[in-house]
């Protein structure tokens, strides 16, 4: 993604804040910028830690992170994946459409695109006269790394 795309996104974010009578701050911008620069899915706490580590002079509280993520999600700049009681992980919504494989053991997320799945969803929607406006596909299971760890424990290999 180019810096021009980021600048356009930042302008949109500033307009949203202004229209909501909210202040534009360096902390809010850094949340947007960190999400933009990383492919990772962040919990609010991970996002705060990343910003504190990379920008130690910037004072950012967890409440600011949560409030900003709520604003960004409300206006469809970010999307979230819910982990139930473990909370949510966030990513920018401007990425091309993709789906997720989510490991229930370690929480890792693998993004994938599959044209056959998309085609099948369109066929099903057409069959039932349904217009898809958006969708989220999340497949939960156990990743290869965690499965290997389980196998090692069962046979006593460390």
C-alpha positions as CSV (number, residue, x, y, z in Angstrom):
1,X,0.0,0.0,0.0
2,X,1.4,3.3,-0.9
3,X,1.9,6.4,1.2
4,X,-0.8,8.1,-1.0
5,X,-3.3,5.5,0.2
6,X,-2.4,6.2,3.8
7,X,-2.7,9.9,3.3
8,X,-6.2,9.4,1.8
9,X,-7.1,7.1,4.7
10,X,-5.8,9.7,7.2
11,X,-7.9,12.5,5.6
12,X,-11.0,10.2,5.8
13,X,-10.2,9.5,9.5
14,X,-9.8,13.2,10.3
15,X,-13.1,14.0,8.7
16,X,-14.8,11.3,10.7
17,X,-13.3,12.6,13.9
18,X,-14.4,16.2,13.1
19,X,-18.0,15.1,12.2
20,X,-18.2,13.2,15.5
21,X,-16.9,16.3,17.4
22,X,-13.8,14.3,18.5
23,X,-10.3,15.5,18.6
24,X,-7.6,14.4,16.2
25,X,-4.5,13.4,18.2
26,X,-1.1,12.0,17.5
27,X,-2.1,8.9,19.5
28,X,-5.2,8.3,17.3
29,X,-3.1,8.7,14.2
30,X,-0.5,6.3,15.4
31,X,-3.2,3.6,16.0
32,X,-4.3,4.0,12.4
33,X,-0.7,4.1,11.1
34,X,0.3,1.0,13.0
35,X,-2.6,-0.9,11.7
36,X,-1.8,0.3,8.2
37,X,1.8,-0.6,8.3
38,X,1.3,-4.1,9.7
39,X,-0.3,-7.2,8.2
40,X,-0.8,-8.5,11.8
41,X,-4.2,-8.8,13.5
42,X,-3.9,-6.9,16.8
43,X,-5.7,-7.1,20.1
44,X,-6.0,-3.6,21.7
45,X,-3.3,-4.5,24.2
46,X,-0.9,-5.7,21.4
47,X,-1.6,-2.6,19.5
48,X,-0.8,-0.4,22.5
49,X,2.4,-2.4,23.2
50,X,3.5,-2.1,19.6
51,X,3.1,1.7,19.7
52,X,4.8,2.0,23.1
53,X,7.7,0.0,21.8
54,X,8.1,1.8,18.5
55,X,7.2,5.3,19.7
56,X,8.3,5.4,23.3
57,X,7.9,9.2,23.6
58,X,4.2,8.9,22.6
59,X,2.1,8.5,25.7
60,X,-0.9,6.2,24.8
61,X,-3.4,4.7,27.2
62,X,-5.4,1.6,26.6
63,X,-8.7,3.5,26.8
64,X,-7.6,5.6,23.9
65,X,-6.8,2.5,21.9
66,X,-10.2,1.0,22.7
67,X,-12.1,4.2,21.9
68,X,-10.2,4.7,18.6
69,X,-10.7,1.1,17.5
70,X,-14.5,1.5,18.2
71,X,-14.6,4.6,16.0
72,X,-12.6,3.0,13.2
73,X,-14.8,-0.1,13.3
74,X,-18.0,1.9,13.4
75,X,-16.9,3.6,10.2
76,X,-15.7,0.4,8.6
77,X,-12.0,1.4,8.5
78,X,-11.1,-1.6,10.6
79,X,-12.8,-5.0,11.0
80,X,-12.5,-7.3,14.0
81,X,-12.5,-11.0,14.6
82,X,-14.1,-12.0,17.9
83,X,-12.4,-14.5,20.2
84,X,-15.3,-14.7,22.7
85,X,-14.2,-14.0,26.2
86,X,-10.6,-13.5,24.9
87,X,-11.7,-10.3,23.1
88,X,-11.2,-9.1,19.5
89,X,-8.4,-8.8,17.1
90,X,-8.4,-5.9,14.6
91,X,-7.1,-5.3,11.1
92,X,-7.6,-2.7,8.4
93,X,-10.7,-3.1,6.3
94,X,-9.1,-1.7,3.2
95,X,-7.3,-4.9,2.4
96,X,-8.7,-7.0,-0.5
97,X,-11.4,-9.5,0.6
98,X,-10.0,-12.5,2.4
99,X,-11.1,-15.2,4.8
100,X,-9.5,-16.5,8.0
101,X,-8.2,-19.8,9.5
102,X,-8.1,-19.3,13.3
103,X,-6.2,-21.6,15.6
104,X,-8.2,-22.2,18.8
105,X,-5.1,-23.1,20.7
106,X,-2.6,-20.3,20.0
107,X,-4.8,-17.7,18.4
108,X,-2.8,-17.5,15.2
109,X,-4.7,-16.2,12.2
110,X,-4.0,-17.3,8.6
111,X,-5.5,-15.2,5.8
112,X,-6.5,-16.9,2.6
113,X,-8.4,-16.2,-0.6
114,X,-10.2,-18.8,-2.6
115,X,-12.1,-18.1,-5.8
116,X,-14.0,-21.4,-5.6
117,X,-15.4,-20.5,-2.1
118,X,-16.5,-17.0,-3.3
119,X,-18.1,-18.6,-6.4
120,X,-20.0,-21.1,-4.3
121,X,-21.3,-18.4,-2.0
122,X,-22.6,-16.4,-5.0
123,X,-24.3,-19.5,-6.4
124,X,-26.0,-20.2,-3.1
125,X,-27.1,-16.6,-2.8
126,X,-28.5,-16.6,-6.3
127,X,-30.3,-19.9,-5.7
128,X,-32.2,-18.3,-2.8
129,X,-32.6,-14.9,-4.4
130,X,-30.3,-13.3,-1.8
131,X,-28.1,-10.3,-2.4
132,X,-24.8,-10.6,-0.4
133,X,-23.6,-7.2,0.8
134,X,-20.7,-8.6,2.9
135,X,-19.6,-11.7,4.5
136,X,-17.0,-13.1,6.9
137,X,-15.7,-16.6,6.7
138,X,-13.8,-17.8,9.8
139,X,-12.7,-21.4,10.0
140,X,-11.7,-22.5,13.5
141,X,-9.4,-25.4,14.3
142,X,-5.8,-26.2,15.3
143,X,-2.9,-24.9,13.2
144,X,-0.1,-27.2,12.0
145,X,2.4,-25.9,14.7
146,X,0.0,-26.7,17.6
147,X,-0.9,-30.1,16.1
148,X,2.8,-30.9,16.0
149,X,3.1,-29.9,19.6
150,X,0.2,-32.1,20.5
151,X,1.8,-35.1,18.6
152,X,5.1,-34.5,20.4
153,X,3.4,-34.6,23.8
154,X,1.5,-37.8,23.1
155,X,4.6,-39.8,22.0
156,X,7.0,-38.2,24.5
157,X,9.2,-36.3,22.0
158,X,10.3,-32.9,23.2
